[in-house]
Every structure is written in C-alpha cells, then in structure tokens.
Amino acid sequence: MSDELLIIEDNEQNFYMMRFLLEKNGFSVVGANNGRQGIEMALSLRPQAILLDIQLPEMDGYAVAAELKKHEEIAGTPIIAVTSYAMVGDRERILAAGATGYIEKPIDPETFVAQIAEHLEKSRGVEEQ
C-alpha cells in the first residue's frame, strides 16, 4: 500500500521535484497550488501527510496549518512545512502555527524522501500509543 501525500505548493518546479522524488519511492502524490484548494483537498482526501509551502497565494501556510488543525478528522495528520523561510524564529513560528515538521528549501534530493518517511514514522508511533 502506498501512502498518499498532499503537496500544497504554488511553484511548479518545486512541486515537480517533490512529486518526482516521492513517486519514485512508492508514494502516491496529489497537489494543490494554493492554500484554500489545499484545505479542501485535505478534508476530502485525508492524506497520510501534508507537505506545505508557507509562501502561498490567497492564504499563507501559517493560516493553512492553523485552519487544518481546527478540523478534528484531520487534526492528527502530519503537516510538514517545506519552505525557504530559514531565518531565526521561522521554524518555531511555523511549528506554533500547527506544522508538525519542517524541511528547508531548497530540498536535498538525497535526503528528502528519508525526511518525509521519518515524519510519517513519528506520526504512526504517536497514533499507536
């Protein structure tokens, strides 16, 4: 069984790279190119994890993460911020908004899939307890 992941990313090149790496490693990937569409897709699809850009049109990733956490049916879904926001305090602000993990852009193709798998394993461990 493959894990379905939702990528909320407005940059086509970033989306393509993440999708390529994940699908090459057995994941099923769907995508949204703005925050509102991402929320709708998350609620209808209930993916195994959500990879969330922070700088999005219409609604930024902070607002998307906070909104997703309000919905009980997906509140336990890992939200992994994949972002170029790497200044002091950015990681903490993203996690405070509701993300459960953080990966800095540009992503490293050598370690990206392992980072995603690690976040999935952590969330599964929490669910089993």
MODELLER restraints for C-alpha pairs under 7 A, 6 or more apart:
rsr = mdl.restraints
at = mdl.atoms
rsr.add(forms.Gaussian(group=physical.xy_distance, feature=features.Distance(at['CA:2:A'], at['CA:26:A']), mean=6.07, stdev=0.5))
rsr.add(forms.Gaussian(group=physical.xy_distance, feature=features.Distance(at['CA:2:A'], at['CA:27:A']), mean=5.22, stdev=0.5))
rsr.add(forms.Gaussian(group=physical.xy_distance, feature=features.Distance(at['CA:2:A'], at['CA:28:A']), mean=6.10, stdev=0.5))
rsr.add(forms.Gaussian(group=physical.xy_distance, feature=features.Distance(at['CA:3:A'], at['CA:27:A']), mean=5.23, stdev=0.5))
rsr.add(forms.Gaussian(group=physical.xy_distance, feature=features.Distance(at['CA:3:A'], at['CA:28:A']), mean=5.90, stdev=0.5))
rsr.add(forms.Gaussian(group=physical.xy_distance, feature=features.Distance(at['CA:3:A'], at['CA:48:A']), mean=5.98, stdev=0.5))
rsr.add(forms.Gaussian(group=physical.xy_distance, feature=features.Distance(at['CA:4:A'], at['CA:27:A']), mean=6.14, stdev=0.5))
rsr.add(forms.Gaussian(group=physical.xy_distance, feature=features.Distance(at['CA:4:A'], at['CA:28:A']), mean=4.55, stdev=0.5))
rsr.add(forms.Gaussian(group=physical.xy_distance, feature=features.Distance(at['CA:4:A'], at['CA:29:A']), mean=5.58, stdev=0.5))
rsr.add(forms.Gaussian(group=physical.xy_distance, feature=features.Distance(at['CA:4:A'], at['CA:47:A']), mean=5.34, stdev=0.5))
rsr.add(forms.Gaussian(group=physical.xy_distance, feature=features.Distance(at['CA:4:A'], at['CA:48:A']), mean=5.64, stdev=0.5))
rsr.add(forms.Gaussian(group=physical.xy_distance, feature=features.Distance(at['CA:5:A'], at['CA:28:A']), mean=6.22, stdev=0.5))
rsr.add(forms.Gaussian(group=physical.xy_distance, feature=features.Distance(at['CA:5:A'], at['CA:29:A']), mean=4.92, stdev=0.5))
rsr.add(forms.Gaussian(group=physical.xy_distance, feature=features.Distance(at['CA:5:A'], at['CA:30:A']), mean=6.32, stdev=0.5))
rsr.add(forms.Gaussian(group=physical.xy_distance, feature=features.Distance(at['CA:5:A'], at['CA:47:A']), mean=5.37, stdev=0.5))
rsr.add(forms.Gaussian(group=physical.xy_distance, feature=features.Distance(at['CA:5:A'], at['CA:48:A']), mean=5.70, stdev=0.5))
rsr.add(forms.Gaussian(group=physical.xy_distance, feature=features.Distance(at['CA:5:A'], at['CA:49:A']), mean=5.18, stdev=0.5))
rsr.add(forms.Gaussian(group=physical.xy_distance, feature=features.Distance(at['CA:5:A'], at['CA:50:A']), mean=5.93, stdev=0.5))
rsr.add(forms.Gaussian(group=physical.xy_distance, feature=features.Distance(at['CA:6:A'], at['CA:29:A']), mean=5.98, stdev=0.5))
rsr.add(forms.Gaussian(group=physical.xy_distance, feature=features.Distance(at['CA:6:A'], at['CA:30:A']), mean=5.02, stdev=0.5))
rsr.add(forms.Gaussian(group=physical.xy_distance, feature=features.Distance(at['CA:6:A'], at['CA:31:A']), mean=5.52, stdev=0.5))
rsr.add(forms.Gaussian(group=physical.xy_distance, feature=features.Distance(at['CA:6:A'], at['CA:47:A']), mean=6.13, stdev=0.5))
rsr.add(forms.Gaussian(group=physical.xy_distance, feature=features.Distance(at['CA:6:A'], at['CA:49:A']), mean=6.42, stdev=0.5))
rsr.add(forms.Gaussian(group=physical.xy_distance, feature=features.Distance(at['CA:6:A'], at['CA:50:A']), mean=4.79, stdev=0.5))
rsr.add(forms.Gaussian(group=physical.xy_distance, feature=features.Distance(at['CA:6:A'], at['CA:51:A']), mean=6.12, stdev=0.5))
rsr.add(forms.Gaussian(group=physical.xy_distance, feature=features.Distance(at['CA:7:A'], at['CA:30:A']), mean=6.32, stdev=0.5))
rsr.add(forms.Gaussian(group=physical.xy_distance, feature=features.Distance(at['CA:7:A'], at['CA:31:A']), mean=4.76, stdev=0.5))
rsr.add(forms.Gaussian(group=physical.xy_distance, feature=features.Distance(at['CA:7:A'], at['CA:32:A']), mean=6.30, stdev=0.5))
rsr.add(forms.Gaussian(group=physical.xy_distance, feature=features.Distance(at['CA:7:A'], at['CA:50:A']), mean=5.87, stdev=0.5))
rsr.add(forms.Gaussian(group=physical.xy_distance, feature=features.Distance(at['CA:7:A'], at['CA:51:A']), mean=4.65, stdev=0.5))
rsr.add(forms.Gaussian(group=physical.xy_distance, feature=features.Distance(at['CA:7:A'], at['CA:52:A']), mean=6.14, stdev=0.5))
rsr.add(forms.Gaussian(group=physical.xy_distance, feature=features.Distance(at['CA:8:A'], at['CA:31:A']), mean=5.83, stdev=0.5))
rsr.add(forms.Gaussian(group=physical.xy_distance, feature=features.Distance(at['CA:8:A'], at['CA:32:A']), mean=4.76, stdev=0.5))
rsr.add(forms.Gaussian(group=physical.xy_distance, feature=features.Distance(at['CA:8:A'], at['CA:33:A']), mean=5.70, stdev=0.5))
rsr.add(forms.Gaussian(group=physical.xy_distance, feature=features.Distance(at['CA:8:A'], at['CA:34:A']), mean=6.44, stdev=0.5))
rsr.add(forms.Gaussian(group=physical.xy_distance, feature=features.Distance(at['CA:8:A'], at['CA:35:A']), mean=6.82, stdev=0.5))
rsr.add(forms.Gaussian(group=physical.xy_distance, feature=features.Distance(at['CA:8:A'], at['CA:38:A']), mean=5.67, stdev=0.5))
rsr.add(forms.Gaussian(group=physical.xy_distance, feature=features.Distance(at['CA:8:A'], at['CA:51:A']), mean=6.08, stdev=0.5))
rsr.add(forms.Gaussian(group=physical.xy_distance, feature=features.Distance(at['CA:8:A'], at['CA:52:A']), mean=4.96, stdev=0.5))
rsr.add(forms.Gaussian(group=physical.xy_distance, feature=features.Distance(at['CA:8:A'], at['CA:53:A']), mean=6.09, stdev=0.5))
rsr.add(forms.Gaussian(group=physical.xy_distance, feature=features.Distance(at['CA:9:A'], at['CA:15:A']), mean=6.00, stdev=0.5))
rsr.add(forms.Gaussian(group=physical.xy_distance, feature=features.Distance(at['CA:9:A'], at['CA:32:A']), mean=6.35, stdev=0.5))
rsr.add(forms.Gaussian(group=physical.xy_distance, feature=features.Distance(at['CA:9:A'], at['CA:33:A']), mean=5.04, stdev=0.5))
rsr.add(forms.Gaussian(group=physical.xy_distance, feature=features.Distance(at['CA:9:A'], at['CA:34:A']), mean=6.69, stdev=0.5))
rsr.add(forms.Gaussian(group=physical.xy_distance, feature=features.Distance(at['CA:9:A'], at['CA:52:A']), mean=6.54, stdev=0.5))
rsr.add(forms.Gaussian(group=physical.xy_distance, feature=features.Distance(at['CA:9:A'], at['CA:53:A']), mean=5.34, stdev=0.5))
rsr.add(forms.Gaussian(group=physical.xy_distance, feature=features.Distance(at['CA:10:A'], at['CA:33:A']), mean=4.26, stdev=0.5))
rsr.add(forms.Gaussian(group=physical.xy_distance, feature=features.Distance(at['CA:10:A'], at['CA:34:A']), mean=6.05, stdev=0.5))
rsr.add(forms.Gaussian(group=physical.xy_distance, feature=features.Distance(at['CA:10:A'], at['CA:56:A']), mean=6.24, stdev=0.5))
rsr.add(forms.Gaussian(group=physical.xy_distance, feature=features.Distance(at['CA:19:A'], at['CA:29:A']), mean=6.23, stdev=0.5))
rsr.add(forms.Gaussian(group=physical.xy_distance, feature=features.Distance(at['CA:21:A'], at['CA:113:A']), mean=6.83, stdev=0.5))
rsr.add(forms.Gaussian(group=physical.xy_distance, feature=features.Distance(at['CA:22:A'], at['CA:113:A']), mean=6.23, stdev=0.5))
rsr.add(forms.Gaussian(group=physical.xy_distance, feature=features.Distance(at['CA:23:A'], at['CA:29:A']), mean=6.81, stdev=0.5))
rsr.add(forms.Gaussian(group=physical.xy_distance, feature=features.Distance(at['CA:32:A'], at['CA:38:A']), mean=5.07, stdev=0.5))
rsr.add(forms.Gaussian(group=physical.xy_distance, feature=features.Distance(at['CA:34:A'], at['CA:56:A']), mean=5.81, stdev=0.5))
rsr.add(forms.Gaussian(group=physical.xy_distance, feature=features.Distance(at['CA:34:A'], at['CA:57:A']), mean=5.69, stdev=0.5))
rsr.add(forms.Gaussian(group=physical.xy_distance, feature=features.Distance(at['CA:34:A'], at['CA:58:A']), mean=6.78, stdev=0.5))
rsr.add(forms.Gaussian(group=physical.xy_distance, feature=features.Distance(at['CA:35:A'], at['CA:56:A']), mean=6.45, stdev=0.5))
rsr.add(forms.Gaussian(group=physical.xy_distance, feature=features.Distance(at['CA:35:A'], at['CA:58:A']), mean=6.71, stdev=0.5))
rsr.add(forms.Gaussian(group=physical.xy_distance, feature=features.Distance(at['CA:35:A'], at['CA:59:A']), mean=5.22, stdev=0.5))
rsr.add(forms.Gaussian(group=physical.xy_distance, feature=features.Distance(at['CA:35:A'], at['CA:60:A']), mean=6.55, stdev=0.5))
rsr.add(forms.Gaussian(group=physical.xy_distance, feature=features.Distance(at['CA:35:A'], at['CA:61:A']), mean=6.83, stdev=0.5))
rsr.add(forms.Gaussian(group=physical.xy_distance, feature=features.Distance(at['CA:35:A'], at['CA:64:A']), mean=5.82, stdev=0.5))
rsr.add(forms.Gaussian(group=physical.xy_distance, feature=features.Distance(at['CA:36:A'], at['CA:59:A']), mean=6.76, stdev=0.5))
rsr.add(forms.Gaussian(group=physical.xy_distance, feature=features.Distance(at['CA:39:A'], at['CA:64:A']), mean=6.84, stdev=0.5))
rsr.add(forms.Gaussian(group=physical.xy_distance, feature=features.Distance(at['CA:39:A'], at['CA:68:A']), mean=6.60, stdev=0.5))
rsr.add(forms.Gaussian(group=physical.xy_distance, feature=features.Distance(at['CA:43:A'], at['CA:74:A']), mean=6.97, stdev=0.5))
rsr.add(forms.Gaussian(group=physical.xy_distance, feature=features.Distance(at['CA:46:A'], at['CA:74:A']), mean=6.42, stdev=0.5))
rsr.add(forms.Gaussian(group=physical.xy_distance, feature=features.Distance(at['CA:48:A'], at['CA:77:A']), mean=6.37, stdev=0.5))
rsr.add(forms.Gaussian(group=physical.xy_distance, feature=features.Distance(at['CA:49:A'], at['CA:77:A']), mean=5.61, stdev=0.5))
rsr.add(forms.Gaussian(group=physical.xy_distance, feature=features.Distance(at['CA:49:A'], at['CA:78:A']), mean=4.91, stdev=0.5))
rsr.add(forms.Gaussian(group=physical.xy_distance, feature=features.Distance(at['CA:49:A'], at['CA:79:A']), mean=6.02, stdev=0.5))
rsr.add(forms.Gaussian(group=physical.xy_distance, feature=features.Distance(at['CA:50:A'], at['CA:78:A']), mean=6.22, stdev=0.5))
rsr.add(forms.Gaussian(group=physical.xy_distance, feature=features.Distance(at['CA:50:A'], at['CA:79:A']), mean=4.75, stdev=0.5))
rsr.add(forms.Gaussian(group=physical.xy_distance, feature=features.Distance(at['CA:50:A'], at['CA:80:A']), mean=6.06, stdev=0.5))
rsr.add(forms.Gaussian(group=physical.xy_distance, feature=features.Distance(at['CA:51:A'], at['CA:79:A']), mean=5.97, stdev=0.5))
rsr.add(forms.Gaussian(group=physical.xy_distance, feature=features.Distance(at['CA:51:A'], at['CA:80:A']), mean=4.82, stdev=0.5))
rsr.add(forms.Gaussian(group=physical.xy_distance, feature=features.Distance(at['CA:51:A'], at['CA:81:A']), mean=5.86, stdev=0.5))
rsr.add(forms.Gaussian(group=physical.xy_distance, feature=features.Distance(at['CA:51:A'], at['CA:82:A']), mean=6.26, stdev=0.5))
rsr.add(forms.Gaussian(group=physical.xy_distance, feature=features.Distance(at['CA:52:A'], at['CA:61:A']), mean=6.44, stdev=0.5))
rsr.add(forms.Gaussian(group=physical.xy_distance, feature=features.Distance(at['CA:52:A'], at['CA:79:A']), mean=6.70, stdev=0.5))
rsr.add(forms.Gaussian(group=physical.xy_distance, feature=features.Distance(at['CA:52:A'], at['CA:80:A']), mean=5.92, stdev=0.5))
rsr.add(forms.Gaussian(group=physical.xy_distance, feature=features.Distance(at['CA:52:A'], at['CA:81:A']), mean=4.69, stdev=0.5))
rsr.add(forms.Gaussian(group=physical.xy_distance, feature=features.Distance(at['CA:52:A'], at['CA:82:A']), mean=5.66, stdev=0.5))
rsr.add(forms.Gaussian(group=physical.xy_distance, feature=features.Distance(at['CA:53:A'], at['CA:61:A']), mean=5.93, stdev=0.5))
rsr.add(forms.Gaussian(group=physical.xy_distance, feature=features.Distance(at['CA:53:A'], at['CA:81:A']), mean=5.83, stdev=0.5))
rsr.add(forms.Gaussian(group=physical.xy_distance, feature=features.Distance(at['CA:53:A'], at['CA:82:A']), mean=5.20, stdev=0.5))
rsr.add(forms.Gaussian(group=physical.xy_distance, feature=features.Distance(at['CA:53:A'], at['CA:83:A']), mean=5.34, stdev=0.5))
rsr.add(forms.Gaussian(group=physical.xy_distance, feature=features.Distance(at['CA:54:A'], at['CA:60:A']), mean=5.57, stdev=0.5))
rsr.add(forms.Gaussian(group=physical.xy_distance, feature=features.Distance(at['CA:54:A'], at['CA:61:A']), mean=3.84, stdev=0.5))
rsr.add(forms.Gaussian(group=physical.xy_distance, feature=features.Distance(at['CA:54:A'], at['CA:62:A']), mean=6.42, stdev=0.5))
rsr.add(forms.Gaussian(group=physical.xy_distance, feature=features.Distance(at['CA:54:A'], at['CA:81:A']), mean=6.87, stdev=0.5))
rsr.add(forms.Gaussian(group=physical.xy_distance, feature=features.Distance(at['CA:54:A'], at['CA:83:A']), mean=5.95, stdev=0.5))
rsr.add(forms.Gaussian(group=physical.xy_distance, feature=features.Distance(at['CA:55:A'], at['CA:61:A']), mean=6.25, stdev=0.5))
rsr.add(forms.Gaussian(group=physical.xy_distance, feature=features.Distance(at['CA:62:A'], at['CA:94:A']), mean=6.35, stdev=0.5))
rsr.add(forms.Gaussian(group=physical.xy_distance, feature=features.Distance(at['CA:62:A'], at['CA:97:A']), mean=5.46, stdev=0.5))
rsr.add(forms.Gaussian(group=physical.xy_distance, feature=features.Distance(at['CA:65:A'], at['CA:97:A']), mean=6.02, stdev=0.5))
rsr.add(forms.Gaussian(group=physical.xy_distance, feature=features.Distance(at['CA:65:A'], at['CA:98:A']), mean=5.06, stdev=0.5))
rsr.add(forms.Gaussian(group=physical.xy_distance, feature=features.Distance(at['CA:65:A'], at['CA:99:A']), mean=6.04, stdev=0.5))
rsr.add(forms.Gaussian(group=physical.xy_distance, feature=features.Distance(at['CA:66:A'], at['CA:97:A']), mean=5.44, stdev=0.5))
rsr.add(forms.Gaussian(group=physical.xy_distance, feature=features.Distance(at['CA:66:A'], at['CA:98:A']), mean=5.44, stdev=0.5))
rsr.add(forms.Gaussian(group=physical.xy_distance, feature=features.Distance(at['CA:68:A'], at['CA:75:A']), mean=6.60, stdev=0.5))
rsr.add(forms.Gaussian(group=physical.xy_distance, feature=features.Distance(at['CA:69:A'], at['CA:75:A']), mean=4.75, stdev=0.5))
rsr.add(forms.Gaussian(group=physical.xy_distance, feature=features.Distance(at['CA:69:A'], at['CA:98:A']), mean=6.43, stdev=0.5))
rsr.add(forms.Gaussian(group=physical.xy_distance, feature=features.Distance(at['CA:78:A'], at['CA:100:A']), mean=5.73, stdev=0.5))
rsr.add(forms.Gaussian(group=physical.xy_distance, feature=features.Distance(at['CA:78:A'], at['CA:123:A']), mean=6.52, stdev=0.5))
rsr.add(forms.Gaussian(group=physical.xy_distance, feature=features.Distance(at['CA:79:A'], at['CA:99:A']), mean=4.78, stdev=0.5))
rsr.add(forms.Gaussian(group=physical.xy_distance, feature=features.Distance(at['CA:79:A'], at['CA:100:A']), mean=5.32, stdev=0.5))
rsr.add(forms.Gaussian(group=physical.xy_distance, feature=features.Distance(at['CA:79:A'], at['CA:101:A']), mean=6.43, stdev=0.5))
rsr.add(forms.Gaussian(group=physical.xy_distance, feature=features.Distance(at['CA:80:A'], at['CA:99:A']), mean=5.78, stdev=0.5))
rsr.add(forms.Gaussian(group=physical.xy_distance, feature=features.Distance(at['CA:80:A'], at['CA:100:A']), mean=5.87, stdev=0.5))
rsr.add(forms.Gaussian(group=physical.xy_distance, feature=features.Distance(at['CA:80:A'], at['CA:101:A']), mean=4.45, stdev=0.5))
rsr.add(forms.Gaussian(group=physical.xy_distance, feature=features.Distance(at['CA:80:A'], at['CA:102:A']), mean=5.42, stdev=0.5))
rsr.add(forms.Gaussian(group=physical.xy_distance, feature=features.Distance(at['CA:81:A'], at['CA:99:A']), mean=6.22, stdev=0.5))
rsr.add(forms.Gaussian(group=physical.xy_distance, feature=features.Distance(at['CA:81:A'], at['CA:101:A']), mean=6.05, stdev=0.5))
rsr.add(forms.Gaussian(group=physical.xy_distance, feature=features.Distance(at['CA:81:A'], at['CA:102:A']), mean=4.67, stdev=0.5))
rsr.add(forms.Gaussian(group=physical.xy_distance, feature=features.Distance(at['CA:81:A'], at['CA:103:A']), mean=6.05, stdev=0.5))
rsr.add(forms.Gaussian(group=physical.xy_distance, feature=features.Distance(at['CA:82:A'], at['CA:102:A']), mean=6.03, stdev=0.5))
rsr.add(forms.Gaussian(group=physical.xy_distance, feature=features.Distance(at['CA:82:A'], at['CA:103:A']), mean=4.75, stdev=0.5))
rsr.add(forms.Gaussian(group=physical.xy_distance, feature=features.Distance(at['CA:82:A'], at['CA:104:A']), mean=5.76, stdev=0.5))
rsr.add(forms.Gaussian(group=physical.xy_distance, feature=features.Distance(at['CA:82:A'], at['CA:105:A']), mean=6.38, stdev=0.5))
rsr.add(forms.Gaussian(group=physical.xy_distance, feature=features.Distance(at['CA:83:A'], at['CA:103:A']), mean=6.51, stdev=0.5))
rsr.add(forms.Gaussian(group=physical.xy_distance, feature=features.Distance(at['CA:83:A'], at['CA:104:A']), mean=5.22, stdev=0.5))
rsr.add(forms.Gaussian(group=physical.xy_distance, feature=features.Distance(at['CA:83:A'], at['CA:105:A']), mean=5.19, stdev=0.5))
rsr.add(forms.Gaussian(group=physical.xy_distance, feature=features.Distance(at['CA:84:A'], at['CA:104:A']), mean=5.66, stdev=0.5))
rsr.add(forms.Gaussian(group=physical.xy_distance, feature=features.Distance(at['CA:84:A'], at['CA:105:A']), mean=4.61, stdev=0.5))
rsr.add(forms.Gaussian(group=physical.xy_distance, feature=features.Distance(at['CA:84:A'], at['CA:106:A']), mean=6.78, stdev=0.5))
rsr.add(forms.Gaussian(group=physical.xy_distance, feature=features.Distance(at['CA:86:A'], at['CA:104:A']), mean=6.75, stdev=0.5))
rsr.add(forms.Gaussian(group=physical.xy_distance, feature=features.Distance(at['CA:91:A'], at['CA:102:A']), mean=6.78, stdev=0.5))
rsr.add(forms.Gaussian(group=physical.xy_distance, feature=features.Distance(at['CA:95:A'], at['CA:101:A']), mean=6.89, stdev=0.5))
